[in-house]
């Protein structure tokens, strides 16, 4: 386990958002962060990327405190993808993707091929602001791919906050499969997801955050994501959905009597 969250407490005010949270993330594996609104999932990602510093506890990468890593090393090894990106100027999609490579100190972004990977190969010259929210998320994913760059043997992580929340089902699946392909290259991925069926489909592991700001469960996704745990986490009942092979493919909130 090379990216570690060791008993971290953090709050934006006097009230902690995360309380003594502990979790570990491995390279080559995709981990889902799940939990109720306000449980600290997005905050955990920002702390992992050193966009915030914990009030107590440590965030480490290969044993080194992330916030103390040289900036260039940090942006090359920990790539953060926000749920929603906004730009102040009329940048094109191609320019947005090229920014990812530039941040990591590379001049050759391969803009057209990266946009093609997210199904937007013909939109390089279009203004980013004119795209739909789902298309903007796909451009932002292409930018993250540019920032990660080619495989070089270093331990790197993609930290994605609801990366497919605005996408239609086809593009959501395709984008998450791209993240799975990163894992096949040895890159770790930590993704905030609300779609439990997607978590079951593409993730290896899951970390559950409760509304207390504590990690309530963590481990292999098919062992941790169970109807009883989800019911305790969200305070409503859940029914599992089985696929044609008899495996659980997702969960739906249980019907309640009126």
Backbone as JSON, one array per atom type, in Angstrom:
{
  "sequence": "XXXXXXXXXXXXXXXXXXXXXXXXXXXXXXXXXXXXXXXXXXXXXXXXXXXXXXXXXXXXXXXXXXXXXXXXXXXXXXXXXXXXXXXXXXXXXXXXXXXXXXXXXXXXXXXXXXXXXXXXXXXXXXXXXXXXXXXXXXXXXXXXXXXXXXXXXXXXXXXXXXXXXXXXXXXXXXXXXXXXXXXXXXXXXXXXXXXXXXXXXXXXXXXXXXXXXXXXXXXXXXXXXXXXXXXXXXXXXXXXXXXXXXXXXXXXXXXXXX",
  "N": [[0.85, -1.19, 0.0], [0.81, 2.08, -1.03], [-0.14, 4.72, -1.01], [-1.29, 6.46, 1.62], [-3.58, 7.16, 4.23], [-3.44, 8.27, 7.27], [-4.99, 8.14, 10.18], [-6.34, 10.68, 9.95], [-7.56, 13.88, 10.68], [-9.72, 16.5, 9.83], [-11.18, 19.7, 9.24], [-13.29, 22.29, 7.91], [-14.29, 24.28, 9.43], [-14.76, 24.76, 12.94], [-15.94, 22.33, 13.29], [-15.16, 19.03, 12.68], [-14.73, 17.51, 9.46], [-13.63, 15.13, 8.64], [-12.71, 12.47, 10.76], [-10.16, 11.1, 12.48], [-9.56, 9.43, 10.29], [-8.66, 6.54, 8.47], [-7.04, 4.97, 5.81], [-5.85, 3.01, 3.04], [-4.31, 2.9, -0.17], [-3.71, 1.13, -3.12], [-1.3, 0.82, -5.78], [-2.22, 0.12, -9.18], [-4.8, -0.65, -8.7], [-8.32, 0.02, -8.53], [-10.13, 2.1, -6.5], [-13.16, 2.76, -4.9], [-14.68, 5.55, -3.35], [-17.28, 5.76, -1.19], [-20.33, 6.97, 0.28], [-22.58, 8.93, 2.38], [-23.82, 12.25, 1.45], [-21.69, 14.88, 2.42], [-20.01, 13.38, 4.01], [-17.3, 13.49, 3.73], [-15.92, 12.62, 1.46], [-15.04, 14.03, -0.91], [-13.35, 15.79, 0.37], [-11.43, 14.04, 1.38], [-10.17, 13.28, -1.02], [-9.02, 15.73, -1.77], [-7.21, 16.1, 0.29], [-5.55, 13.9, -0.14], [-4.38, 14.74, -2.49], [-2.89, 16.82, -1.59], [-4.05, 19.32, -1.68], [-5.24, 20.32, 0.46], [-4.27, 20.43, 3.93], [-3.98, 18.15, 6.62], [-5.49, 18.58, 9.88], [-4.63, 16.96, 11.88], [-2.78, 13.86, 11.97], [-1.45, 12.02, 9.1], [-0.78, 12.16, 5.57], [0.57, 10.09, 3.25], [2.86, 9.14, 0.64], [4.43, 6.42, -0.54], [5.65, 6.43, 1.96], [6.54, 9.03, 2.3], [5.62, 12.29, 3.36], [2.94, 13.69, 1.71], [2.41, 16.46, 1.31], [4.9, 17.54, 1.57], [6.36, 16.78, -0.6], [8.3, 17.64, -3.51], [6.86, 20.09, -5.66], [6.7, 19.51, -8.46], [7.09, 16.75, -8.57], [4.87, 15.96, -7.15], [2.66, 16.75, -8.75], [3.05, 15.17, -10.92], [2.7, 12.62, -9.94], [0.35, 12.48, -8.47], [-2.67, 12.97, -9.59], [-5.27, 15.1, -9.76], [-8.75, 15.16, -10.28], [-11.38, 17.24, -10.52], [-14.93, 17.28, -9.73], [-16.33, 19.08, -11.27], [-15.19, 21.29, -13.72], [-14.13, 24.6, -14.29], [-13.33, 27.34, -16.43], [-11.59, 30.4, -16.8], [-11.06, 31.73, -19.12], [-11.36, 31.74, -22.76], [-10.56, 28.96, -23.48], [-9.68, 26.32, -25.71], [-10.74, 22.88, -26.18], [-8.55, 21.33, -26.86], [-6.45, 22.88, -25.84], [-7.0, 22.74, -23.11], [-6.49, 20.02, -22.58], [-3.78, 19.94, -23.23], [-2.76, 21.42, -21.15], [-2.59, 19.62, -19.07], [-0.39, 17.96, -19.73], [1.57, 19.96, -19.75], [1.59, 20.75, -17.05], [2.81, 18.58, -15.9], [5.32, 18.83, -16.87], [5.82, 18.08, -19.49], [6.08, 18.44, -23.03], [4.86, 17.31, -25.22], [1.7, 16.51, -25.73], [-0.04, 14.87, -27.15], [-2.63, 15.56, -27.98], [-4.86, 15.19, -29.77], [-5.14, 12.39, -29.93], [-5.65, 11.71, -27.29], [-8.07, 13.05, -26.81], [-9.57, 11.61, -28.6], [-9.65, 9.18, -27.28], [-11.53, 9.65, -25.32], [-13.75, 9.95, -26.8], [-14.02, 12.37, -28.14], [-12.61, 13.24, -30.34], [-12.9, 14.97, -32.48], [-13.21, 17.48, -31.46], [-11.21, 19.22, -30.69], [-10.65, 21.89, -31.33], [-12.83, 23.22, -30.4], [-14.47, 25.46, -28.12], [-14.03, 25.0, -24.67], [-15.98, 25.86, -22.86], [-18.34, 25.73, -24.27], [-19.21, 23.15, -24.33], [-21.29, 20.38, -23.21], [-22.01, 19.46, -19.75], [-21.31, 16.77, -19.3], [-19.6, 16.27, -21.48], [-17.58, 18.08, -20.88], [-16.56, 16.87, -18.58], [-15.42, 14.63, -19.76], [-13.39, 15.79, -21.33], [-11.86, 16.8, -19.24], [-11.04, 14.41, -18.09], [-9.41, 13.49, -20.17], [-7.43, 15.44, -20.0], [-6.34, 14.71, -17.52], [-5.26, 12.23, -18.22], [-3.26, 13.09, -19.92], [-1.66, 14.42, -18.08], [-0.83, 12.32, -16.44], [0.66, 10.85, -18.27], [2.91, 8.67, -20.21], [3.59, 5.24, -19.19], [6.03, 4.92, -16.68], [7.13, 3.51, -14.66], [6.98, 4.65, -12.14], [5.16, 5.07, -9.06], [1.95, 6.06, -9.34], [-1.09, 8.01, -9.05], [-4.51, 8.45, -9.85], [-6.89, 10.74, -8.84], [-10.1, 11.07, -8.56], [-13.02, 12.95, -8.51], [-16.21, 12.11, -8.47], [-16.19, 11.39, -11.34], [-17.82, 10.74, -13.53], [-20.34, 11.75, -13.21], [-22.01, 13.46, -14.69], [-22.3, 12.24, -17.1], [-23.77, 10.38, -19.84], [-25.01, 6.94, -19.81], [-23.49, 5.3, -21.66], [-21.09, 6.75, -22.17], [-20.22, 7.04, -19.58], [-19.6, 4.41, -18.82], [-17.57, 3.87, -20.72], [-15.65, 5.77, -19.95], [-15.0, 4.98, -17.34], [-13.94, 2.53, -17.94], [-11.62, 3.37, -19.18], [-10.28, 4.29, -16.94], [-9.98, 1.87, -15.63], [-8.19, 0.75, -17.42], [-5.96, 2.3, -16.88], [-5.29, 1.28, -14.38], [-4.46, -1.24, -15.16], [-2.03, -0.57, -16.18], [-0.61, -0.17, -13.94], [-1.2, 2.08, -12.49], [-2.7, 3.62, -9.73], [-6.11, 4.26, -8.81], [-8.41, 6.42, -7.29], [-11.69, 6.96, -6.74], [-14.5, 8.97, -6.24], [-17.69, 7.77, -6.04], [-21.19, 7.57, -6.63], [-22.83, 5.85, -7.89], [-23.58, 2.71, -7.31], [-23.66, 0.37, -8.79], [-21.81, 0.89, -10.8], [-19.54, 1.04, -9.23], [-19.33, -1.64, -8.38], [-18.89, -2.75, -10.86], [-16.43, -1.75, -11.92], [-14.53, -1.34, -9.93], [-11.9, -2.4, -7.69], [-11.6, -2.22, -4.94], [-13.18, -0.74, -2.03], [-13.86, 2.11, -0.04], [-15.71, 3.01, 2.67], [-17.28, 5.85, 3.86], [-18.73, 7.18, 6.71], [-21.44, 9.32, 7.92], [-20.38, 10.47, 10.1], [-17.85, 11.16, 9.46], [-15.93, 9.27, 9.62], [-14.06, 6.34, 8.61], [-15.93, 3.59, 7.95], [-15.9, 1.08, 6.86], [-13.78, -0.95, 4.82], [-12.2, -2.47, 2.01], [-12.06, -5.31, -0.31], [-14.28, -4.8, -3.03], [-16.56, -6.44, -3.51], [-16.83, -7.78, -1.18], [-17.25, -5.85, 0.73], [-19.3, -4.09, -0.13], [-22.36, -4.59, 0.68], [-25.84, -5.32, 1.17], [-26.74, -5.06, 3.94], [-24.63, -3.45, 5.04], [-24.81, -1.16, 3.43], [-27.35, -0.3, 4.08], [-27.0, 0.4, 6.77], [-25.2, 2.46, 6.38], [-26.49, 4.45, 4.83], [-28.97, 4.7, 5.97], [-31.34, 3.68, 4.94], [-33.22, 0.94, 3.53], [-31.82, -1.56, 1.33], [-32.06, -3.39, -1.71], [-30.5, -6.11, -3.31], [-29.47, -6.42, -6.75], [-29.42, -8.94, -9.08], [-27.48, -10.33, -11.75], [-27.61, -12.05, -15.01], [-25.91, -14.14, -14.57], [-26.2, -14.69, -11.96], [-24.78, -13.15, -10.19], [-24.31, -10.36, -7.96], [-25.14, -7.29, -9.26], [-25.7, -4.73, -8.59], [-27.42, -2.35, -6.45], [-30.61, -1.35, -5.2], [-32.63, 1.16, -3.63], [-34.74, -0.1, -1.09], [-38.21, -0.84, -1.4], [-40.69, 1.0, 0.34], [-43.4, 0.8, 2.61], [-46.44, 2.61, 2.24]],
  "CA": [[0.0, 0.0, 0.0], [1.76, 3.18, -1.14], [-0.78, 5.99, -0.71], [-1.89, 6.14, 2.91], [-4.31, 8.17, 4.99], [-3.2, 7.7, 8.59], [-5.68, 8.79, 11.3], [-6.41, 12.08, 9.57], [-8.69, 14.7, 11.08], [-9.73, 17.77, 9.09], [-12.45, 20.4, 9.17], [-13.24, 23.63, 7.33], [-14.6, 25.15, 10.56], [-14.44, 24.04, 14.17], [-16.54, 21.0, 13.23], [-14.39, 18.19, 11.75], [-15.38, 16.78, 8.36], [-13.06, 13.8, 8.77], [-12.28, 12.23, 12.14], [-9.26, 9.96, 12.65], [-9.8, 8.54, 9.15], [-7.51, 5.73, 8.07], [-7.27, 4.19, 4.59], [-4.67, 2.79, 2.21], [-4.66, 2.72, -1.58], [-2.62, 0.4, -3.77], [-1.14, 1.03, -7.22], [-2.77, -0.94, -10.01], [-6.15, -1.01, -8.25], [-9.29, 1.1, -8.55], [-10.85, 2.15, -5.22], [-14.3, 3.66, -4.83], [-15.06, 6.18, -2.09], [-18.73, 5.88, -1.15], [-20.87, 7.44, 1.56], [-23.59, 9.99, 2.26], [-23.38, 13.62, 1.23], [-21.1, 15.52, 3.59], [-19.23, 12.45, 4.83], [-15.87, 13.79, 3.61], [-15.29, 11.94, 0.33], [-14.29, 15.0, -1.71], [-12.29, 16.31, 1.23], [-10.37, 13.03, 1.41], [-9.41, 13.39, -2.26], [-8.21, 16.95, -1.74], [-6.1, 15.86, 1.21], [-4.63, 12.98, -0.82], [-3.66, 15.51, -3.5], [-2.21, 17.92, -0.89], [-4.72, 20.6, -1.88], [-5.48, 20.7, 1.85], [-3.4, 19.73, 4.87], [-4.78, 17.69, 7.77], [-5.28, 19.19, 11.2], [-3.8, 15.96, 12.57], [-2.58, 12.69, 11.14], [-0.56, 12.21, 7.96], [-1.07, 11.59, 4.25], [1.89, 9.74, 2.74], [3.05, 8.4, -0.61], [5.67, 5.67, -0.35], [6.23, 6.79, 3.24], [6.87, 10.46, 2.36], [4.45, 13.14, 3.54], [2.59, 14.21, 0.4], [2.51, 17.92, 1.26], [6.31, 17.93, 1.55], [6.99, 16.39, -1.85], [8.48, 18.75, -4.46], [5.61, 20.29, -6.4], [6.71, 18.83, -9.74], [6.87, 15.33, -8.32], [3.5, 15.76, -6.68], [1.69, 16.85, -9.85], [3.27, 14.05, -11.82], [2.33, 11.34, -9.33], [-0.99, 12.56, -7.89], [-3.43, 13.77, -10.54], [-6.6, 15.35, -9.19], [-9.81, 15.49, -11.24], [-12.56, 17.71, -9.8], [-16.21, 16.88, -10.3], [-16.71, 20.08, -12.26], [-14.11, 22.22, -14.02], [-14.51, 25.85, -14.92], [-12.17, 28.08, -16.93], [-11.84, 31.84, -16.81], [-10.82, 32.27, -20.46], [-11.92, 30.93, -23.84], [-9.64, 27.9, -23.89], [-10.23, 25.21, -26.48], [-10.58, 21.56, -25.56], [-7.16, 20.92, -27.05], [-5.6, 23.62, -24.89], [-7.24, 22.19, -21.77], [-5.77, 18.75, -22.48], [-2.34, 20.24, -23.25], [-2.39, 21.92, -19.82], [-2.22, 18.48, -18.24], [1.0, 17.61, -20.03], [2.44, 21.07, -19.33], [1.7, 20.71, -15.59], [3.74, 17.52, -15.54], [6.63, 19.12, -17.43], [5.99, 17.47, -20.81], [5.63, 19.32, -24.1], [4.07, 16.55, -26.2], [0.51, 16.01, -25.05], [-0.83, 13.95, -27.95], [-3.97, 16.07, -27.69], [-5.92, 14.6, -30.59], [-5.33, 10.98, -29.6], [-6.26, 11.64, -25.97], [-9.47, 13.4, -26.97], [-10.22, 10.48, -29.27], [-9.87, 8.14, -26.28], [-12.75, 9.95, -24.58], [-14.83, 10.12, -27.76], [-14.15, 13.77, -28.56], [-11.47, 13.47, -31.21], [-13.17, 16.04, -33.45], [-13.6, 18.7, -30.74], [-10.01, 19.86, -30.14], [-10.67, 23.34, -31.53], [-14.05, 23.79, -29.81], [-14.29, 26.08, -26.82], [-14.42, 24.12, -23.56], [-17.19, 26.37, -22.21], [-19.53, 25.46, -25.07], [-19.57, 21.73, -24.23], [-22.17, 19.98, -22.12], [-21.3, 19.09, -18.52], [-20.72, 15.45, -19.48], [-18.47, 16.4, -22.39], [-16.5, 18.74, -20.14], [-15.94, 15.85, -17.73], [-14.59, 13.77, -20.61], [-12.18, 16.57, -21.64], [-11.06, 16.85, -18.01], [-10.39, 13.1, -17.97], [-8.3, 13.47, -21.14], [-6.36, 16.26, -19.41], [-5.69, 13.89, -16.49], [-4.45, 11.23, -18.91], [-2.07, 13.8, -20.39], [-0.82, 14.71, -16.92], [-0.22, 11.06, -16.0], [1.67, 10.53, -19.26], [3.2, 7.25, -20.46], [4.08, 4.46, -18.05], [7.47, 5.12, -16.45], [7.55, 2.71, -13.51], [6.75, 5.31, -10.86], [3.84, 4.83, -8.48], [1.14, 7.24, -9.59], [-2.49, 7.84, -8.7], [-5.56, 9.34, -10.32], [-7.81, 11.05, -7.74], [-11.2, 11.6, -9.36], [-14.21, 13.26, -7.72], [-17.42, 11.87, -9.27], [-15.71, 11.71, -12.69], [-18.8, 10.44, -14.58], [-21.66, 12.09, -12.68], [-22.83, 14.16, -15.68], [-22.23, 11.52, -18.37], [-24.77, 9.38, -20.15], [-24.51, 5.62, -19.43], [-22.45, 4.78, -22.55], [-19.81, 7.42, -21.96], [-19.77, 6.74, -18.21], [-18.93, 3.09, -18.85], [-16.32, 3.99, -21.47], [-14.68, 6.54, -19.17], [-14.54, 4.15, -16.24], [-13.07, 1.51, -18.52], [-10.31, 4.02, -19.34], [-9.65, 4.29, -15.62], [-9.55, 0.49, -15.42], [-6.99, 0.54, -18.24], [-4.85, 2.89, -16.14], [-4.91, 0.31, -13.35], [-3.71, -2.31, -15.82], [-0.68, -0.04, -16.37], [0.02, -0.02, -12.62], [-1.59, 3.35, -11.87], [-3.82, 3.5, -8.81], [-7.18, 5.24, -8.99], [-9.35, 6.6, -6.18], [-12.81, 7.66, -7.36], [-15.76, 9.15, -5.53], [-18.8, 7.27, -6.87], [-22.49, 7.35, -6.0], [-23.47, 4.75, -8.62], [-23.04, 1.49, -6.71], [-23.47, -0.63, -9.84], [-20.54, 1.2, -11.43], [-18.49, 0.64, -8.29], [-19.19, -3.09, -8.48], [-18.44, -3.13, -12.2], [-15.07, -1.37, -12.31], [-13.59, -1.12, -8.81], [-11.35, -3.54, -6.95], [-11.76, -2.0, -3.51], [-14.08, 0.34, -1.66], [-13.74, 2.71, 1.29], [-17.0, 3.58, 3.05], [-17.21, 6.93, 4.83], [-20.0, 7.46, 7.35], [-21.72, 10.75, 8.1], [-19.56, 10.95, 11.22], [-16.53, 11.51, 8.96], [-15.01, 8.16, 9.9], [-14.11, 5.18, 7.73], [-16.7, 2.55, 8.64], [-15.56, -0.23, 6.27], [-12.87, -0.86, 3.68], [-11.72, -3.77, 1.55], [-12.5, -5.69, -1.66], [-15.59, -4.21, -3.24], [-17.67, -7.39, -3.42], [-16.97, -8.21, 0.21], [-17.66, -4.73, 1.58], [-20.59, -3.55, -0.58], [-23.45, -5.51, 0.95], [-27.09, -4.62, 1.51], [-26.77, -4.61, 5.34], [-23.71, -2.33, 5.26], [-25.35, 0.02, 2.77], [-28.5, 0.15, 4.88], [-26.47, 1.09, 7.94], [-24.48, 3.65, 5.94], [-27.38, 5.48, 4.29], [-30.18, 4.8, 6.77], [-32.5, 3.14, 4.23], [-33.01, -0.44, 3.11], [-31.36, -1.8, -0.04], [-32.26, -4.71, -2.3], [-29.5, -6.39, -4.34], [-29.89, -6.79, -8.1], [-28.57, -10.0, -9.61], [-27.45, -10.41, -13.22], [-27.97, -13.34, -15.59], [-25.01, -15.17, -14.02], [-26.5, -14.86, -10.54], [-23.93, -12.29, -9.38], [-24.89, -9.06, -7.62], [-24.67, -6.25, -10.18], [-26.03, -3.41, -8.08], [-28.38, -2.27, -5.35], [-31.63, -0.3, -5.31], [-33.31, 1.39, -2.36], [-35.87, -1.01, -0.9], [-39.52, -0.21, -1.38], [-41.24, 1.21, 1.68], [-44.86, 0.81, 2.62], [-46.97, 3.95, 2.42]],
  "C": [[0.89, 1.24, 0.0], [1.16, 4.56, -0.89], [-1.63, 5.77, 0.54], [-2.45, 7.37, 3.6], [-4.29, 7.69, 6.43], [-3.81, 8.57, 9.7], [-5.79, 10.31, 11.1], [-7.71, 12.71, 10.08], [-8.58, 16.03, 10.35], [-11.12, 18.37, 9.15], [-12.26, 21.77, 8.57], [-13.59, 24.68, 8.38], [-14.18, 24.4, 11.82], [-14.98, 22.62, 14.17], [-15.76, 20.14, 12.23], [-15.28, 17.57, 10.67], [-14.92, 15.33, 8.38], [-12.5, 13.65, 10.18], [-11.44, 10.95, 12.19], [-9.44, 8.93, 11.54], [-8.52, 7.82, 8.75], [-7.88, 4.92, 6.83], [-5.96, 4.06, 3.84], [-5.1, 2.46, 0.79], [-3.45, 2.14, -2.32], [-2.52, 0.78, -5.24], [-1.72, -0.15, -7.99], [-4.15, -1.39, -9.59], [-7.03, 0.24, -8.28], [-10.11, 1.01, -7.26], [-11.97, 3.17, -5.31], [-14.4, 4.25, -3.43], [-16.57, 6.36, -2.13], [-19.17, 6.35, 0.23], [-21.86, 8.56, 1.34], [-22.97, 11.33, 1.93], [-22.83, 14.2, 2.54], [-20.26, 14.61, 4.46], [-17.73, 12.64, 4.67], [-15.17, 13.15, 2.44], [-14.45, 12.9, -0.51], [-13.13, 15.58, -0.91], [-11.13, 15.33, 1.31], [-9.53, 13.11, 0.14], [-8.5, 14.62, -2.24], [-7.02, 16.8, -0.8], [-5.08, 14.91, 0.58], [-3.78, 13.72, -1.85], [-2.87, 16.66, -2.92], [-2.78, 19.28, -1.28], [-5.18, 21.17, -0.54], [-4.51, 19.93, 2.73], [-4.21, 19.34, 6.09], [-4.48, 18.49, 9.03], [-4.44, 18.26, 12.07], [-3.76, 14.72, 11.71], [-1.71, 13.01, 9.94], [-1.13, 11.56, 6.7], [0.28, 11.34, 3.6], [1.82, 8.99, 1.42], [4.42, 7.74, -0.53], [6.41, 6.11, 0.92], [6.59, 8.25, 3.39], [5.58, 11.26, 2.51], [4.17, 13.87, 2.22], [2.8, 15.71, 0.3], [3.96, 18.4, 1.19], [7.04, 17.49, 0.29], [7.22, 17.62, -2.72], [7.25, 18.86, -5.36], [5.59, 19.51, -7.71], [6.48, 17.33, -9.58], [5.43, 15.06, -7.94], [2.51, 15.8, -7.84], [1.88, 15.74, -10.87], [2.71, 12.74, -11.27], [0.93, 11.31, -8.75], [-1.82, 13.52, -8.73], [-4.87, 13.88, -10.06], [-7.58, 15.77, -10.28], [-11.04, 15.95, -10.45], [-13.84, 17.23, -10.47], [-16.62, 17.82, -11.44], [-15.56, 21.05, -12.45], [-14.69, 23.47, -14.65], [-13.25, 26.58, -15.35], [-12.55, 29.54, -17.06], [-11.71, 32.44, -18.2], [-11.37, 31.31, -21.51], [-10.89, 29.91, -24.35], [-10.38, 26.87, -24.73], [-10.04, 23.9, -25.73], [-9.15, 21.07, -25.7], [-6.22, 21.61, -26.09], [-5.77, 23.1, -23.47], [-6.46, 20.9, -21.58], [-4.26, 19.01, -22.42], [-1.87, 20.76, -21.9], [-1.97, 20.78, -18.9], [-0.79, 18.07, -18.46], [1.95, 18.68, -19.55], [2.65, 21.05, -17.81], [2.73, 19.68, -15.14], [5.12, 17.71, -16.16], [6.89, 18.47, -18.76], [5.42, 18.4, -21.86], [4.72, 18.61, -25.09], [2.87, 15.92, -25.51], [-0.21, 14.92, -25.83], [-2.32, 14.27, -27.83], [-5.05, 15.32, -28.46], [-6.19, 13.15, -30.2], [-5.99, 10.83, -28.23], [-7.74, 12.02, -26.03], [-10.23, 12.28, -27.68], [-10.52, 9.36, -28.27], [-11.15, 8.37, -25.48], [-13.91, 10.26, -25.52], [-15.05, 11.53, -28.23], [-13.0, 14.17, -29.49], [-11.65, 14.61, -32.2], [-13.46, 17.38, -32.78], [-12.4, 19.48, -30.2], [-10.06, 21.38, -30.26], [-11.91, 24.0, -30.97], [-13.75, 24.4, -28.45], [-14.83, 25.16, -25.73], [-15.75, 24.56, -22.96], [-18.46, 26.07, -22.99], [-19.99, 24.01, -24.99], [-20.58, 21.5, -23.12], [-21.34, 19.58, -20.91], [-20.62, 17.73, -18.67], [-19.52, 15.48, -20.4], [-17.3, 17.08, -21.71], [-15.81, 17.75, -19.21], [-15.02, 14.94, -18.55], [-13.3, 14.5, -21.03], [-11.27, 16.63, -20.42], [-10.36, 15.52, -17.77], [-9.22, 12.99, -18.95], [-7.13, 14.3, -20.64], [-5.6, 15.47, -18.34], [-4.8, 12.82, -17.12], [-3.16, 11.86, -19.42], [-1.11, 14.07, -19.24], [-0.12, 13.46, -16.41], [0.87, 10.62, -16.96], [1.89, 9.04, -19.45], [3.73, 6.56, -19.21], [5.59, 4.65, -17.91], [7.97, 4.36, -15.23], [7.31, 3.35, -12.17], [5.35, 4.99, -10.37], [3.03, 6.12, -8.57], [-0.33, 6.93, -9.31], [-3.35, 8.9, -9.38], [-6.57, 9.5, -9.19], [-8.99, 11.78, -8.35], [-12.47, 11.74, -8.52], [-15.45, 13.18, -8.61], [-17.13, 12.12, -10.76], [-16.74, 11.48, -13.79], [-20.2, 10.88, -14.2], [-22.57, 12.75, -13.7], [-22.9, 13.43, -17.02], [-23.43, 10.6, -18.56], [-24.18, 8.0, -19.9], [-23.38, 5.1, -20.33], [-21.11, 5.42, -22.26], [-19.3, 7.22, -20.53], [-19.03, 5.41, -18.17], [-17.59, 3.2, -19.57], [-15.25, 4.73, -20.66], [-14.14, 5.73, -18.0], [-13.67, 3.0, -16.73], [-11.68, 2.09, -18.81], [-9.55, 4.04, -18.02], [-9.19, 2.88, -15.26], [-8.28, 0.2, -16.21], [-5.77, 1.17, -17.58], [-4.35, 1.93, -15.07], [-4.11, -0.84, -13.95], [-2.27, -1.88, -16.11], [0.03, 0.16, -15.04], [-0.32, 1.26, -11.91], [-2.77, 3.1, -10.94], [-4.86, 4.56, -9.1], [-8.08, 5.23, -7.76], [-10.47, 7.49, -6.7], [-13.99, 7.77, -6.4], [-16.88, 8.72, -6.48], [-20.06, 7.16, -6.04], [-23.22, 6.19, -6.66], [-22.85, 3.43, -8.14], [-22.84, 0.39, -7.75], [-22.17, -0.39, -10.58], [-19.37, 0.81, -10.52], [-18.25, -0.86, -8.35], [-18.57, -3.5, -9.81], [-16.95, -2.89, -12.41], [-14.07, -1.31, -11.17], [-13.12, -2.43, -8.19], [-11.68, -3.44, -5.47], [-12.75, -0.87, -3.27], [-13.73, 0.81, -0.25], [-15.07, 3.39, 1.57], [-16.79, 4.63, 4.13], [-18.61, 7.18, 5.39], [-20.21, 8.95, 7.55], [-21.03, 11.33, 9.33], [-18.18, 11.4, 10.76], [-15.49, 10.45, 9.26], [-15.15, 7.08, 8.84], [-14.81, 4.05, 8.49], [-16.45, 1.16, 8.08], [-14.64, 0.01, 5.08], [-12.42, -2.26, 3.3], [-12.19, -4.06, 0.14], [-13.97, -5.34, -1.86], [-16.73, -5.21, -3.05], [-17.82, -7.99, -2.02], [-17.56, -7.09, 1.07], [-19.03, -4.19, 1.18], [-21.67, -4.63, -0.42], [-24.68, -4.71, 1.35], [-27.13, -4.19, 2.98], [-25.84, -3.43, 5.62], [-24.25, -1.05, 4.63], [-26.54, 0.58, 3.55], [-28.04, 0.92, 6.11], [-25.82, 2.42, 7.56], [-25.43, 4.78, 5.57], [-28.68, 5.63, 5.07], [-31.45, 4.42, 6.05], [-32.19, 1.71, 3.83], [-32.54, -0.52, 1.66], [-31.67, -3.23, -0.45], [-31.17, -4.94, -3.33], [-30.14, -6.76, -5.67], [-28.92, -7.84, -8.63], [-28.63, -10.01, -11.13], [-27.74, -11.82, -13.69], [-27.1, -14.47, -15.05], [-25.25, -15.42, -12.54], [-25.63, -14.04, -9.62], [-24.64, -10.96, -9.09], [-24.28, -8.0, -8.52], [-24.97, -4.85, -9.71], [-27.01, -3.5, -6.94], [-29.38, -1.15, -5.64], [-32.23, -0.08, -3.92], [-34.56, 0.51, -2.24], [-37.16, -0.21, -0.88], [-40.01, -0.09, 0.06], [-42.75, 1.25, 1.58], [-45.35, 2.23, 2.89], [-47.88, 4.0, 3.63]]
}
